[in-house]
Amino acid sequence: MDKSIFIGMSGAKQTMLAQQAHANNLANVNTTGFKKDFAQARSMPVFGEHFPTRAYAMTERPGTDTSAGALIETGRDLDVAMKGDGWMAVQTDTGEEVFTRAGSLQVDVNGLLRTSGGEMVMGNGGPVALPPSNSVQIGADGTISVVPMGGPPSQLVEVDRIKLVNPPADALVKGEDGFVRRNAATAIDEPEPADGAMRLVSGFIEGSNVNAVEEMISNLQLSRQFEMQIKIMKTADENSEATARLLQNLG
């Protein structure tokens, strides 16, 4: 069998993986704080007992686009968006501290401040816990103030401060759960230190940075590439059958 059929097969496989990445981006076009993923493949020459005339396709994942999405005004006191760089620190169900820019927050029945996905928002000394209150205000530096239950509107009490961090962009990687964390090469033993220079905008959430038109065009282009790879495989198979018939006739 001609090795070109494997070349077409490897190309078709990587094209499908790229389609999955772009489809996931498109599916999250309206997800708060979502950061789109890149998809890329490169040719890899095959060396052996022959000249390297064949080149397989190999997947590369260059990373995630961490550029900011558009700010969407909601007017809700518990909605916050990062102003410029930085991330909010939250804690997953497993106790791991991860980073997000999805700032649609809520208070559960136990007074814990959580994201819309249920992750606990981290403060100065751990998860943020709020006492019973009439209202909650979040300042630009992440400071959380409340009006105690039954107290006058002017009686603001500072409760905690949302932990805002700003690790180096090249030290971050997005996991399959959608959260950002330090990669293995730059992992540190202690929790990420808070950065007092980071700022929030209250009453807004950050939209996804996905461009729906770009993702749709990319998927159409990948569909054509997939068809081309399938055609290569079909042509290689037809050539192999023709060669086998020719050898039978010669015999």
C-alpha positions in Angstrom: 0.0 0.0 0.0 1.3 3.4 -0.9 2.4 5.4 2.1 0.6 8.5 0.9 -2.6 7.0 2.3 -1.1 7.4 5.7 -0.1 11.0 4.9 -3.7 11.8 4.0 -4.9 10.0 7.1 -2.7 12.0 9.4 -3.7 15.3 7.7 -7.4 14.4 8.1 -6.9 13.5 11.8 -5.3 16.9 12.6 -7.9 18.7 10.6 -10.6 17.1 12.7 -8.8 18.1 15.9 -8.6 21.7 14.6 -12.3 21.6 13.8 -13.1 20.5 17.3 -11.1 23.4 18.8 -12.8 26.0 16.5 -16.2 24.4 17.2 -15.6 24.7 21.0 -14.7 28.3 20.5 -17.8 29.0 18.6 -19.9 27.1 21.2 -18.6 29.5 23.8 -19.1 32.7 22.0 -21.6 33.9 24.7 -19.7 32.4 27.7 -18.7 35.0 30.2 -14.9 35.4 30.4 -14.2 32.7 27.9 -10.8 32.7 26.1 -10.5 31.1 22.7 -8.0 28.4 22.0 -5.7 28.3 19.0 -5.3 25.2 16.8 -2.3 24.4 14.7 -0.5 21.5 13.0 2.9 21.3 11.3 4.5 19.0 8.9 6.9 16.4 10.2 9.3 14.7 7.7 9.5 10.9 8.0 13.1 9.6 8.1 14.1 6.0 7.6 15.5 3.7 4.9 14.4 6.1 2.2 14.6 9.7 1.3 12.3 12.0 3.5 9.8 12.6 0.7 6.8 12.1 2.9 5.6 14.5 5.6 3.1 13.6 8.3 1.0 16.2 10.1 1.6 16.7 13.8 -0.6 18.6 16.2 0.7 21.7 18.0 -1.2 23.7 20.6 0.4 27.1 20.7 -1.9 28.2 23.5 -4.8 30.4 24.4 -5.7 33.9 23.3 -5.9 35.8 26.6 -6.9 39.1 25.2 -9.8 40.8 27.0 -13.3 40.5 25.7 -15.8 43.3 25.5 -17.3 44.6 28.7 -21.1 44.1 29.1 -22.9 46.4 31.4 -25.4 44.6 33.7 -25.8 47.1 36.6 -25.8 44.1 39.0 -23.8 44.7 42.2 -22.2 41.2 42.2 -21.1 41.4 38.6 -17.4 42.4 38.1 -15.0 42.5 35.2 -11.2 42.8 35.2 -10.0 46.1 34.1 -7.0 45.4 31.9 -4.7 42.5 32.8 -5.1 40.1 35.7 -7.3 37.3 37.0 -9.6 36.5 39.9 -8.5 33.6 42.1 -11.1 31.0 42.8 -11.1 27.5 44.4 -12.4 24.4 42.7 -14.2 21.5 44.4 -10.9 19.7 44.7 -9.4 22.6 46.7 -7.1 23.8 43.8 -6.7 27.5 43.3 -7.2 28.5 39.7 -7.8 31.8 37.8 -10.7 33.1 35.9 -12.1 36.3 34.4 -15.7 35.2 34.6 -17.1 37.7 37.2 -20.8 36.9 37.4 -20.8 36.2 41.2 -23.5 35.1 43.6 -23.8 34.4 47.3 -24.9 30.9 48.4 -27.1 30.0 51.4 -24.0 29.8 53.6 -22.9 33.3 52.7 -20.0 32.1 50.5 -19.2 34.2 47.4 -19.1 31.9 44.4 -18.8 32.2 40.6 -21.8 31.2 38.4 -20.2 27.8 38.0 -20.1 27.3 41.8 -16.4 27.9 42.5 -15.6 29.8 45.7 -14.0 33.2 45.2 -10.8 33.6 47.1 -10.1 36.5 49.5 -7.3 37.6 51.8 -7.3 34.5 53.9 -9.3 32.0 51.9 -12.8 31.8 50.4 -14.9 34.9 50.8 -17.7 34.6 53.3 -20.3 37.3 53.7 -22.5 38.0 56.8 -26.3 38.6 56.4 -26.6 42.0 54.8 -29.0 44.3 53.0 -26.6 45.0 50.1 -23.1 44.2 48.9 -20.6 46.5 47.1 -17.4 45.6 45.4 -14.8 48.3 45.0 -12.3 48.8 42.1 -9.5 47.1 44.2 -11.7 44.1 45.0 -12.7 45.3 48.5 -16.1 43.9 49.5 -18.3 46.1 51.7 -21.7 45.3 53.0 -24.6 47.1 54.7 -25.4 44.8 57.7 -28.9 43.4 58.0 -31.1 46.0 59.6 -28.4 48.7 59.4 -28.7 52.2 57.8 -27.6 52.4 54.1 -24.7 54.6 55.1 -23.2 51.9 57.4 -20.8 50.2 55.1 -18.6 47.5 56.7 -15.5 46.2 54.9 -15.6 42.4 55.0 -12.9 41.1 52.7 -11.1 41.7 49.4 -11.2 39.6 46.3 -7.8 38.1 45.5 -6.6 39.5 42.2 -3.5 38.0 40.7 -1.3 38.8 37.6 1.1 35.9 36.9 3.3 36.1 33.8 1.2 35.4 30.6 3.8 32.9 29.3 3.5 30.9 32.6 -0.2 30.2 32.2 -2.1 27.4 30.6 -5.8 26.8 30.2 -7.0 23.4 31.4 -9.8 21.2 30.0 -12.1 22.6 32.8 -11.7 26.1 31.3 -9.7 27.6 34.1 -6.3 29.1 33.8 -3.4 28.0 36.1 0.4 28.0 36.0 1.9 25.4 33.7 4.1 22.6 35.1 7.4 24.4 34.3 6.5 27.5 36.3 4.4 26.0 39.1 5.1 27.4 42.6 4.7 25.6 46.0 2.7 28.4 47.7 -0.5 30.1 46.5 -0.2 32.8 43.8 0.5 36.2 45.6 -2.2 38.9 45.2 -1.3 41.9 43.1 -2.6 45.2 44.5 -2.3 47.0 41.2 -5.1 44.9 39.6 -8.5 46.6 39.2 -12.1 45.6 38.8 -15.1 47.3 37.2 -18.3 46.7 39.1 -21.7 46.3 37.4 -20.0 44.8 34.3 -19.1 41.3 33.1 -16.5 40.4 30.4 -17.8 38.7 27.4 -16.0 36.0 25.4 -13.1 37.1 23.1 -14.3 34.7 20.4 -15.1 36.3 17.0 -18.0 34.2 15.6 -17.4 35.1 12.0 -13.7 34.2 12.1 -14.5 30.8 13.8 -17.1 30.0 11.1 -14.8 30.9 8.3 -12.0 28.8 9.8 -14.4 25.8 10.1 -15.4 26.1 6.5 -11.7 26.2 5.4 -11.0 23.2 7.6 -13.9 21.3 6.0 -12.4 21.9 2.5 -9.0 20.7 3.8 -10.6 17.6 5.3 -12.2 16.8 1.9 -8.8 17.2 0.2 -7.2 14.8 2.6 -9.9 12.2 2.1 -9.5 12.6 -1.6 -5.7 11.9 -1.2 -6.5 8.7 0.7 -9.1 7.6 -2.0 -6.6 8.4 -4.8 -3.8 6.4 -3.1 -6.2 3.4 -2.7 -7.2 3.6 -6.3 -3.6 3.7 -7.4 -2.8 0.7 -5.2 -5.7 -1.3 -6.8 -4.6 -0.3 -10.3 -1.0 -1.4 -9.6 -2.3 -4.7 -8.2 -4.4 -5.4 -11.4 -1.4 -4.5 -13.6 0.9 -6.9 -11.8 -1.8 -9.6 -12.1 -2.0 -9.1 -15.9 1.7 -9.2 -16.2 1.8 -12.4 -14.3 
